[in-house]
């Protein structure tokens, strides 16, 4: 959760274990969770951002970088 200037106000790491088959190019995972967002007033919510992503350790980043496969950009139709 960031404030309007992009400063992190709150961060919580959630873990999830997933297994992929060798030939999978996508995987779906569902989990219910609840996150409390620390806002002083409800009216200020639209000025804040919720960021979501993966937090990888250095060995995971190295593996991903070494095994990246280029994906063509989608046709914009322009």
N, CA, C and O atoms as CSV, one atom per row, in Angstrom:
chain,resi,resn,atom,element,x,y,z
A,1,UNK,N,N,0.848,-1.160,0.000
A,1,UNK,CA,C,0.000,0.000,0.000
A,1,UNK,C,C,0.901,1.233,0.000
A,1,UNK,O,O,1.763,1.384,0.866
A,2,UNK,N,N,0.695,2.102,-0.970
A,2,UNK,CA,C,1.488,3.327,-1.014
A,2,UNK,C,C,0.593,4.545,-0.841
A,2,UNK,O,O,-0.605,4.508,-1.119
A,3,UNK,N,N,1.202,5.611,-0.378
A,3,UNK,CA,C,0.469,6.864,-0.279
A,3,UNK,C,C,0.473,7.528,-1.664
A,3,UNK,O,O,1.074,6.990,-2.594
A,4,UNK,N,N,-0.178,8.671,-1.817
A,4,UNK,CA,C,-0.234,9.317,-3.134
A,4,UNK,C,C,1.137,9.659,-3.734
A,4,UNK,O,O,1.251,9.817,-4.949
A,5,UNK,N,N,2.169,9.776,-2.904
A,5,UNK,CA,C,3.513,10.076,-3.394
A,5,UNK,C,C,4.318,8.814,-3.723
A,5,UNK,O,O,5.466,8.912,-4.159
A,6,UNK,N,N,3.727,7.628,-3.518
A,6,UNK,CA,C,4.415,6.374,-3.799
A,6,UNK,C,C,5.215,5.820,-2.635
A,6,UNK,O,O,5.937,4.836,-2.794
A,7,UNK,N,N,5.099,6.433,-1.473
A,7,UNK,CA,C,5.816,5.961,-0.287
A,7,UNK,C,C,5.045,4.783,0.316
A,7,UNK,O,O,3.835,4.864,0.525
A,8,UNK,N,N,5.761,3.690,0.590
A,8,UNK,CA,C,5.116,2.493,1.133
A,8,UNK,C,C,4.627,2.771,2.548
A,8,UNK,O,O,5.399,3.167,3.421
A,9,UNK,N,N,3.330,2.555,2.761
A,9,UNK,CA,C,2.714,2.739,4.070
A,9,UNK,C,C,2.607,1.425,4.830
A,9,UNK,O,O,2.736,1.396,6.054
A,10,UNK,N,N,2.370,0.339,4.101
A,10,UNK,CA,C,2.209,-0.974,4.716
A,10,UNK,C,C,2.595,-2.035,3.710
A,10,UNK,O,O,2.361,-1.879,2.511
A,11,UNK,N,N,3.187,-3.115,4.194
A,11,UNK,CA,C,3.565,-4.224,3.326
A,11,UNK,C,C,3.387,-5.505,4.104
A,11,UNK,O,O,3.766,-5.598,5.272
A,12,UNK,N,N,2.808,-6.489,3.449
A,12,UNK,CA,C,2.665,-7.802,4.061
A,12,UNK,C,C,2.982,-8.841,2.999
A,12,UNK,O,O,2.506,-8.754,1.868
A,13,UNK,N,N,3.787,-9.820,3.372
A,13,UNK,CA,C,4.171,-10.882,2.449
A,13,UNK,C,C,3.311,-12.104,2.744
A,13,UNK,O,O,3.214,-12.542,3.891
A,14,UNK,N,N,2.695,-12.645,1.715
A,14,UNK,CA,C,1.904,-13.866,1.820
A,14,UNK,C,C,2.641,-14.947,1.049
A,14,UNK,O,O,3.203,-14.676,-0.012
A,15,UNK,N,N,2.646,-16.158,1.563
A,15,UNK,CA,C,3.323,-17.235,0.851
A,15,UNK,C,C,2.308,-18.171,0.207
A,15,UNK,O,O,1.186,-18.336,0.686
A,16,UNK,N,N,2.736,-18.770,-0.880
A,16,UNK,CA,C,1.911,-19.752,-1.580
A,16,UNK,C,C,2.852,-20.744,-2.248
A,16,UNK,O,O,3.836,-20.350,-2.875
A,17,UNK,N,N,2.552,-22.018,-2.115
A,17,UNK,CA,C,3.349,-23.059,-2.769
A,17,UNK,C,C,2.591,-23.559,-3.983
A,17,UNK,O,O,1.422,-23.935,-3.892
A,18,UNK,N,N,3.267,-23.560,-5.119
A,18,UNK,CA,C,2.649,-24.030,-6.356
A,18,UNK,C,C,3.625,-24.956,-7.061
A,18,UNK,O,O,4.839,-24.754,-7.022
A,19,UNK,N,N,3.077,-25.964,-7.700
A,19,UNK,CA,C,3.881,-26.880,-8.501
A,19,UNK,C,C,3.445,-26.771,-9.945
A,19,UNK,O,O,2.253,-26.689,-10.243
A,20,UNK,N,N,4.407,-26.769,-10.829
A,20,UNK,CA,C,4.133,-26.672,-12.263
A,20,UNK,C,C,4.627,-27.938,-12.949
A,20,UNK,O,O,5.677,-28.481,-12.606
A,21,UNK,N,N,3.862,-28.387,-13.906
A,21,UNK,CA,C,4.314,-29.487,-14.752
A,21,UNK,C,C,5.261,-28.914,-15.805
A,21,UNK,O,O,5.175,-27.732,-16.138
A,22,UNK,N,N,6.145,-29.727,-16.319
A,22,UNK,CA,C,7.148,-29.272,-17.273
A,22,UNK,C,C,6.522,-28.597,-18.494
A,22,UNK,O,O,7.084,-27.631,-19.009
A,23,UNK,N,N,5.380,-29.081,-18.966
A,23,UNK,CA,C,4.780,-28.538,-20.189
A,23,UNK,C,C,3.737,-27.448,-19.932
A,23,UNK,O,O,3.085,-27.000,-20.875
A,24,UNK,N,N,3.562,-27.017,-18.697
A,24,UNK,CA,C,2.589,-25.963,-18.394
A,24,UNK,C,C,3.143,-24.598,-18.767
A,24,UNK,O,O,4.293,-24.285,-18.462
A,25,UNK,N,N,2.324,-23.783,-19.429
A,25,UNK,CA,C,2.739,-22.403,-19.679
A,25,UNK,C,C,1.859,-21.425,-18.915
A,25,UNK,O,O,2.034,-20.211,-19.016
A,26,UNK,N,N,0.912,-21.959,-18.153
A,26,UNK,CA,C,0.124,-21.125,-17.254
A,26,UNK,C,C,-0.375,-22.006,-16.110
A,26,UNK,O,O,-0.408,-23.232,-16.213
A,27,UNK,N,N,-0.756,-21.356,-15.037
A,27,UNK,CA,C,-1.218,-22.078,-13.856
A,27,UNK,C,C,-2.177,-21.181,-13.097
A,27,UNK,O,O,-1.930,-19.982,-12.970
A,28,UNK,N,N,-3.247,-21.729,-12.600
A,28,UNK,CA,C,-4.224,-20.952,-11.839
A,28,UNK,C,C,-4.182,-21.386,-10.385
A,28,UNK,O,O,-4.145,-22.577,-10.076
A,29,UNK,N,N,-4.190,-20.409,-9.508
A,29,UNK,CA,C,-4.123,-20.673,-8.067
A,29,UNK,C,C,-5.077,-19.720,-7.368
A,29,UNK,O,O,-5.028,-18.512,-7.598
A,30,UNK,N,N,-5.933,-20.246,-6.530
A,30,UNK,CA,C,-6.882,-19.418,-5.790
A,30,UNK,C,C,-6.621,-19.548,-4.298
A,30,UNK,O,O,-6.314,-20.628,-3.793
A,31,UNK,N,N,-6.747,-18.435,-3.613
A,31,UNK,CA,C,-6.624,-18.425,-2.162
A,31,UNK,C,C,-7.401,-17.238,-1.627
A,31,UNK,O,O,-7.334,-16.145,-2.189
A,32,UNK,N,N,-8.128,-17.443,-0.559
A,32,UNK,CA,C,-8.850,-16.339,0.076
A,32,UNK,C,C,-7.934,-15.684,1.103
A,32,UNK,O,O,-7.243,-16.368,1.858
A,33,UNK,N,N,-7.936,-14.372,1.124
A,33,UNK,CA,C,-7.146,-13.653,2.120
A,33,UNK,C,C,-7.824,-12.325,2.432
A,33,UNK,O,O,-8.699,-11.862,1.700
A,34,UNK,N,N,-7.406,-11.742,3.511
A,34,UNK,CA,C,-7.955,-10.458,3.927
A,34,UNK,C,C,-6.798,-9.539,4.272
A,34,UNK,O,O,-5.883,-9.916,5.004
A,35,UNK,N,N,-6.852,-8.334,3.739
A,35,UNK,CA,C,-5.808,-7.349,4.007
A,35,UNK,C,C,-6.472,-6.068,4.498
A,35,UNK,O,O,-7.357,-5.531,3.831
A,36,UNK,N,N,-6.055,-5.584,5.647
A,36,UNK,CA,C,-6.566,-4.317,6.159
A,36,UNK,C,C,-5.695,-3.190,5.609
A,36,UNK,O,O,-4.467,-3.254,5.666
A,37,UNK,N,N,-6.339,-2.176,5.084
A,37,UNK,CA,C,-5.637,-1.056,4.479
A,37,UNK,C,C,-5.723,0.152,5.413
A,37,UNK,O,O,-6.818,0.610,5.738
A,38,UNK,N,N,-4.567,0.667,5.844
A,38,UNK,CA,C,-4.530,1.725,6.858
A,38,UNK,C,C,-4.800,3.128,6.298
A,38,UNK,O,O,-3.866,3.875,6.006
A,39,UNK,N,N,-6.058,3.472,6.154
A,39,UNK,CA,C,-6.421,4.803,5.662
A,39,UNK,C,C,-7.059,5.611,6.785
A,39,UNK,O,O,-7.796,5.077,7.615
A,40,UNK,N,N,-6.766,6.896,6.796
A,40,UNK,CA,C,-7.357,7.746,7.824
A,40,UNK,C,C,-8.824,8.074,7.511
A,40,UNK,O,O,-9.649,8.176,8.420
A,41,UNK,N,N,-9.141,8.237,6.230
A,41,UNK,CA,C,-10.523,8.526,5.825
A,41,UNK,C,C,-10.842,7.777,4.538
A,41,UNK,O,O,-9.995,7.665,3.652
A,42,UNK,N,N,-12.036,7.278,4.440
A,42,UNK,CA,C,-12.478,6.525,3.270
A,42,UNK,C,C,-12.340,7.347,1.985
A,42,UNK,O,O,-12.046,6.799,0.923
A,43,UNK,N,N,-12.548,8.644,2.083
A,43,UNK,CA,C,-12.498,9.521,0.910
A,43,UNK,C,C,-11.098,9.564,0.287
A,43,UNK,O,O,-10.963,9.863,-0.900
A,44,UNK,N,N,-10.073,9.274,1.060
A,44,UNK,CA,C,-8.695,9.338,0.566
A,44,UNK,C,C,-8.258,8.077,-0.185
A,44,UNK,O,O,-7.165,8.052,-0.750
A,45,UNK,N,N,-9.087,7.038,-0.202
A,45,UNK,CA,C,-8.708,5.743,-0.775
A,45,UNK,C,C,-8.293,5.855,-2.238
A,45,UNK,O,O,-7.330,5.206,-2.645
A,46,UNK,N,N,-8.985,6.653,-3.035
A,46,UNK,CA,C,-8.681,6.718,-4.470
A,46,UNK,C,C,-7.319,7.330,-4.769
A,46,UNK,O,O,-6.832,7.216,-5.893
A,47,UNK,N,N,-6.701,7.968,-3.800
A,47,UNK,CA,C,-5.385,8.580,-4.003
A,47,UNK,C,C,-4.233,7.613,-3.705
A,47,UNK,O,O,-3.075,7.920,-3.989
A,48,UNK,N,N,-4.548,6.457,-3.139
A,48,UNK,CA,C,-3.530,5.477,-2.760
A,48,UNK,C,C,-3.467,4.354,-3.792
A,48,UNK,O,O,-4.371,4.207,-4.615
A,49,UNK,N,N,-2.383,3.554,-3.745
A,49,UNK,CA,C,-2.223,2.430,-4.653
A,49,UNK,C,C,-1.947,1.154,-3.871
A,49,UNK,O,O,-1.265,1.166,-2.846
A,50,UNK,N,N,-2.488,0.065,-4.375
A,50,UNK,CA,C,-2.181,-1.254,-3.842
A,50,UNK,C,C,-1.309,-1.944,-4.882
A,50,UNK,O,O,-1.721,-2.106,-6.031
A,51,UNK,N,N,-0.113,-2.349,-4.489
A,51,UNK,CA,C,0.820,-3.014,-5.393
A,51,UNK,C,C,0.820,-4.508,-5.073
A,51,UNK,O,O,0.787,-4.904,-3.908
A,52,UNK,N,N,0.857,-5.311,-6.098
A,52,UNK,CA,C,0.839,-6.758,-5.935
A,52,UNK,C,C,1.911,-7.351,-6.827
A,52,UNK,O,O,2.038,-6.957,-7.986
A,53,UNK,N,N,2.673,-8.277,-6.314
A,53,UNK,CA,C,3.710,-8.881,-7.136
A,53,UNK,C,C,4.321,-10.081,-6.453
A,53,UNK,O,O,3.811,-10.574,-5.447
A,54,UNK,N,N,5.417,-10.540,-7.013
A,54,UNK,CA,C,6.142,-11.677,-6.467
A,54,UNK,C,C,7.428,-11.190,-5.832
A,54,UNK,O,O,8.133,-10.355,-6.398
A,55,UNK,N,N,7.726,-11.707,-4.672
A,55,UNK,CA,C,8.980,-11.373,-4.004
A,55,UNK,C,C,9.875,-12.599,-4.092
A,55,UNK,O,O,9.634,-13.601,-3.419
A,56,UNK,N,N,10.909,-12.517,-4.923
A,56,UNK,CA,C,11.789,-13.654,-5.168
A,56,UNK,C,C,13.139,-13.440,-4.511
A,56,UNK,O,O,13.601,-12.309,-4.355
A,57,UNK,N,N,13.769,-14.557,-4.125
A,57,UNK,CA,C,15.112,-14.441,-3.558
A,57,UNK,C,C,16.130,-14.403,-4.714
A,57,UNK,O,O,15.762,-14.681,-5.855
A,58,UNK,N,N,17.391,-14.067,-4.441
A,58,UNK,CA,C,18.380,-13.926,-5.513
A,58,UNK,C,C,18.518,-15.174,-6.402
A,58,UNK,O,O,18.706,-15.039,-7.611
A,59,UNK,N,N,18.430,-16.370,-5.834
A,59,UNK,CA,C,18.577,-17.579,-6.651
A,59,UNK,C,C,17.377,-17.767,-7.586
A,59,UNK,O,O,17.537,-18.255,-8.704
A,60,UNK,N,N,16.200,-17.389,-7.143
A,60,UNK,CA,C,15.008,-17.468,-8.002
A,60,UNK,C,C,15.093,-16.445,-9.142
A,60,UNK,O,O,14.745,-16.752,-10.282
A,61,UNK,N,N,15.551,-15.246,-8.833
A,61,UNK,CA,C,15.733,-14.227,-9.874
A,61,UNK,C,C,16.759,-14.682,-10.912
A,61,UNK,O,O,16.550,-14.515,-12.114
A,62,UNK,N,N,17.867,-15.256,-10.442
A,62,UNK,CA,C,18.911,-15.733,-11.346
A,62,UNK,C,C,18.345,-16.817,-12.266
A,62,UNK,O,O,18.570,-16.785,-13.476
A,63,UNK,N,N,17.619,-17.767,-11.701
A,63,UNK,CA,C,17.026,-18.839,-12.509
A,63,UNK,C,C,16.086,-18.253,-13.560
A,63,UNK,O,O,16.164,-18.620,-14.733
A,64,UNK,N,N,15.204,-17.350,-13.151
A,64,UNK,CA,C,14.253,-16.751,-14.092
A,64,UNK,C,C,14.967,-16.004,-15.211
A,64,UNK,O,O,14.577,-16.110,-16.374
A,65,UNK,N,N,16.000,-15.257,-14.874
A,65,UNK,CA,C,16.730,-14.499,-15.891
A,65,UNK,C,C,17.439,-15.425,-16.887
A,65,UNK,O,O,17.511,-15.125,-18.078
A,66,UNK,N,N,17.956,-16.540,-16.392
A,66,UNK,CA,C,18.661,-17.479,-17.259
A,66,UNK,C,C,17.703,-18.287,-18.138
A,66,UNK,O,O,18.112,-18.808,-19.175
A,67,UNK,N,N,16.453,-18.394,-17.743
A,67,UNK,CA,C,15.498,-19.239,-18.450
A,67,UNK,C,C,14.356,-18.466,-19.092
A,67,UNK,O,O,13.321,-19.048,-19.416
A,68,UNK,N,N,14.531,-17.152,-19.281
A,68,UNK,CA,C,13.488,-16.348,-19.910
A,68,UNK,C,C,13.303,-16.749,-21.362
A,68,UNK,O,O,14.260,-17.078,-22.064
A,69,UNK,N,N,12.067,-16.713,-21.790
A,69,UNK,CA,C,11.720,-16.982,-23.180
A,69,UNK,C,C,11.011,-15.741,-23.703
A,69,UNK,O,O,10.064,-15.254,-23.086
A,70,UNK,N,N,11.466,-15.236,-24.830
A,70,UNK,CA,C,10.849,-14.039,-25.404
A,70,UNK,C,C,9.418,-14.330,-25.830
A,70,UNK,O,O,9.136,-15.367,-26.432
A,71,UNK,N,N,8.535,-13.422,-25.520
A,71,UNK,CA,C,7.118,-13.532,-25.917
A,71,UNK,C,C,6.826,-12.363,-26.851
A,71,UNK,O,O,7.076,-11.211,-26.496
A,72,UNK,N,N,6.300,-12.649,-28.040
A,72,UNK,CA,C,6.004,-11.559,-28.965
A,72,UNK,C,C,4.967,-10.597,-28.373
A,72,UNK,O,O,4.040,-11.011,-27.678
A,73,UNK,N,N,5.144,-9.327,-28.658
A,73,UNK,CA,C,4.183,-8.321,-28.201
A,73,UNK,C,C,2.859,-8.525,-28.932
A,73,UNK,O,O,2.844,-8.862,-30.115
A,74,UNK,N,N,1.739,-8.317,-28.217
A,74,UNK,CA,C,0.447,-8.474,-28.882
A,74,UNK,C,C,0.282,-7.418,-29.978
A,74,UNK,O,O,0.798,-6.305,-29.868
A,75,UNK,N,N,-0.437,-7.781,-31.024
A,75,UNK,CA,C,-0.700,-6.848,-32.122
A,75,UNK,C,C,-1.640,-5.764,-31.632
A,75,UNK,O,O,-2.748,-6.057,-31.184
A,76,UNK,N,N,-1.213,-4.528,-31.711
A,76,UNK,CA,C,-2.026,-3.424,-31.208
A,76,UNK,C,C,-3.208,-3.105,-32.115
A,76,UNK,O,O,-4.140,-2.418,-31.697
A,77,UNK,N,N,-3.181,-3.590,-33.337
A,77,UNK,CA,C,-4.289,-3.350,-34.270
A,77,UNK,C,C,-4.282,-1.952,-34.862
A,77,UNK,O,O,-5.253,-1.553,-35.506
A,78,UNK,N,N,-3.217,-1.206,-34.659
A,78,UNK,CA,C,-3.146,0.143,-35.203
A,78,UNK,C,C,-2.561,0.176,-36.583
A,78,UNK,O,O,-2.436,1.248,-37.175
